[in-house]
Amino acid sequence: MKIICKILVRIGAILMLFGFIAFLKGSAFLGVGYPANYFHAATSFLVLALCLKLVCKCEKKE
């Protein structure tokens, strides 16, 4: 589970970087017209990673 969490966080960070690049560029980046779309996708990955991390911690306590 820890490996999956790390992968999800890295994907979220990459999507945030893409959103920042698209914002600076001011036009479509990799075919996505709005930079906010990258941030919406990144938050999904980061929330999923957070939930998996919490599940790991709860399982250790039991």
Buried (B, 14 or more C-beta within 10 A) or exposed (E): EEEEBEEBBEBBEEBBEBBBEBBEEEEEBEEBEEBEBBBEBBEBBBEBBBEBBEEEEEEEEE
